[in-house]
Amino acid sequence: MKAAVLKGIENLDYCDFPAPVPGKNDMVIKIRACSVCGTDVKTYRHGHRFIRYPRILGHELAGEVAETGSGVKSFSAGDRVQVAAAIPCGKCFSCVKNIETMCENLQVVSCHYHGGFAEYMLVPEFFISSGCVNKIPENLSWEEAALAEPLACVINGLERSSFREGESILIIGSGPMGCFHSQMSVQMGAEKVFICDTDVERLRTAGFTKASAYINPCTENIEQVIRESN
């Protein structure tokens, strides 16, 4: 198969790579969409404490089940799925306390295991048993499904911030995650949403989120804009 293989810092090679073969309780998915995360860029430029080269990056992905091991009963060839970016062990103190993101034994797609910048990807048994492989509905595009992980991060951030319906929110940064935060804040009942960024082009692009105001702190006073909007 073809894959984008990171062989070292800033050493990315698009080349032939052995196609994965599933064990009895594993499966292989055909990658249909895989987005580029900021972590992918950082890993390309600076490496990652967990990575072992060569490694296929890409952890925001969706695909179609291509082959299952004989022991896999919950998925079948042709199923449309999304795979989580990091897999908790389910047994450590943090996992037992339902804080899986702080798992002491977290396994990361594209660091511990090959990711989605390839034609096919192996999904090991414990990915499935931990509930980190999710079927996606037919009306959801591959590209939309691949964004499930960053969207989940946004939802988690809003919940941890104790944001409540009817409150207003200020978002610093109008990149992809800032836009997600804006959209989710509206969905969760924000009275007003303010987006702040020094990048004029990004502010313009964020217009689709329907925020209450887009503030450039280089030319506007953030506090004044917010106060005058009330």
N, C-alpha and C positions, 0 to 999 in steps of 0.2 A: 504494500500500500504506500501511498504518498503521505508524507508528514513533514511538518515544520519542526525540526529537532534542534533544541538548544544544546550545544556541545561545550559551552563555556560562556563566560561573560562576553556579550556582544558577538557571539559566534553562533548564529542561527543558520541552519542549513535545511533547505527544502529538498528532500531526498527520499529514496526508497527506504522503507523501514519494515521489519517483520510484522505481519498482521497478527493481532492477538488471537489466541485460541482459548475458549472457555474451559475451565475445569467442571467437575460434576455439578457444583452449586454456583457457578459463575454464569455471566452472560456477556455477549459482545453487542455493542450498539453501533449502528452506522450514524456518524455525526451528520446532522442536517443543518445545525447552526451553532456557532461558538463565537461569542463576543470577546473583545479585548478589554481586560480589566487593568486598572492602574497597577495592580500587583504584577501582572504579566510584564508590563513595561519596566517596572522596578527590578524584577528578577532578571530580565534581559540585560539591563544596564549594570546591575550591582550584585546579582546573585541572590540567594535566599538561604537562610540558616538550615533549612530542611532539605534542600535540593541535592540530588546526586546526578551527575551528568553521565551519559546524555539523557535528556528528559524532554518529553513533549509537553509544552505548556497548554494553557486554555482550560479554565474551570467554570466558565459561565456557558453552559451548553445544553443542547437538546438533541435528541436523535431517535432513531427507530431501532427496536430490538431486531438484530440480524440473526442471532443464534443463541440458544440457551443450553446449559448443561442439563443432563438428564434429571438432576435433582431439583431444578428450578420449577416450581409449580405456580407461582404468583404472576409470572410474566410469560408471554408467548411471542414468537417471531411476528413482527408487524406492529407490536404495541408502540405507541408514541410516548416517550418518556423524557423527563428532566432529571438530572443527577445533581445532588448537592455538591458544593465546592469543598467542604470539609466534613469528615466523618468522625463523630465522637465514638468513644469506646463503649459508653453506656454503663460502665462499671465503677469508674473513679468517683471521688467525693463530689466533684462538680457535676458530673452527669447524674448522680443519685439525687442531687439537690436541684435538678432541672436547669442547670446552667451549662448546657453542652458546649457553648462557645469557649468556655474555660477548661475544657477537657484536658486532662494531664497527658493523654495519649492520642491527641487529635491527629488524624491522618489526612493529609492535604492532597487533593487532586492537582496534578501538575508539579508536585514536589516529591511526595512519596510514591505516587502512581502517575502513569502517563495520562495526559489530558486530551482535550478535544481539538487541537490543531492538527487533525489527522483524519483519514477517511473512516477509521474504526477505532473504538476504545473498549478496553476490557473493563467490565464492572464486576469487581470481586464479590464473593459471597457476603462478606460483612457489610458491604454497601447496602445490599438488599435487606438483610436481616435487621439492620438498624433503622430501616424506614427512610433511607436517604435517596431512594429512587421512586419517583412519582409519575404516575400516568397523567397525561395531559389530554384535554378534550380536543375533539376534531376542529372546533371553531377557533382554536388558539394557534396562531402561526408558529413555526419553528423559531423565528427570530424573537417573538414575544416570550415564548417559553424559556428561551436561553437567558432572559433577563430576570428570571424568578429569583435568583440568588441576590443580586443587588437590590431588588425590590423588597426582599425579605429583610435585608439589612436596614432599609429605610423604615419599614414597619416596626422593627425591633427598636430602632432609635427613637421613634415617636412615642412608642409605648413606655420606654424607659425614661423619657423626658417628662412623663406625667401630663402630657398634653391632653386637654379636654375640649369637647365640643363647645363652640361659642367663644373660645379664646383666639387671640391673634398670635401670629408667629413670624419671626424674622429668620430668614435663611441666608447664611453667609456663603456665597458661592453659587453660581448659576450653571455649573457643569451638569453632566448627566445625573449625578446623585442629588444635586440641588434641585433639578427639575423634578425628579422623582419625589423629593420631599414636598415640593410645592403641590404637585398633583394629589399626593396622599393626604396632605393637610386639608385640601379642599374636600376630598372624599370623606374625611373624618369630621367635617363640620366646622372648620376654622372660620371665624368671622372675617378676618382679613389675613392675607399672606403677603409678606414683603420679601423680595429677593434683592440681595446686595452683592455687587461685584464690580471690580475695577476694569473688567474686560467688556468693552462696549459691544463687541460682536456677540459675545456669549449672552449678555443681557438681552440683546435683540432676539437671538435665537430662542431664549426662554419664554418668549411671548406666548407660545402655545399653551403654557401652563395656566394661563388666566389668573395670574397673581394680581393682587390689588395695586402693587407698585413695584417698579424695577429701579433700584437706587444705585447710582454710581457715586461712591464716597469721595471720589476725586473732585467732583463738581457739585455735590449736594451734601447737605447735613442730614445724616440718617435719622437722628432723633427728631429733627424739625419736620421731616417728611412724614414720619409716623404720627407725630402729634397733630399735624395739620389734617391728617386723613380722618381723624376722629370727630 
